[in-house]
């Protein structure tokens, strides 16, 4: 029986992936590093510090530290969030459907806490969520299940009684590793990914989500 609902954020509730790509490219181009679409797509659902550390091992650069590069990307991203970010189709209605059940709702995102806060503030979603939890507080990022296990604990429910909405392969893998029910709403590029296929339900868009679907869980 579902007793709480946990949402990923980037790519699921908000169309932030293009903004992440822009921010990364804006910071890495002066370092002499051109990031491909495949490299940026691979980062989906993972923590920024882990992505930047991996890029540093691939393309060691001179100048700013990985931590400084991370802060530069986040600063630029938040400016883009304030001016250009939009909700994903069906996101607001999906949140309303879940809120109407009276179940506690949380965000469990790989994004830094200040990015989560910027998104919530932009769309005035403060009253929807009981907890906003960032993967930056965990020893390991997705696909490790820690972020979801901790969020369930914050909600005071068993992990097995949580429904998770995710869009990335790393996120779905993390949710299933935590023994949670998972609805995947993947980017078309990830639709056939083996980890996406482990989700309990796969939707093409949140516009397809209904109260009847929720009641099935």
Order of alpha helices (4+ residues) and beta strands (2+ residues): beta-alpha-alpha-alpha-alpha-alpha-beta-alpha-beta-alpha-beta-alpha-beta-beta-alpha
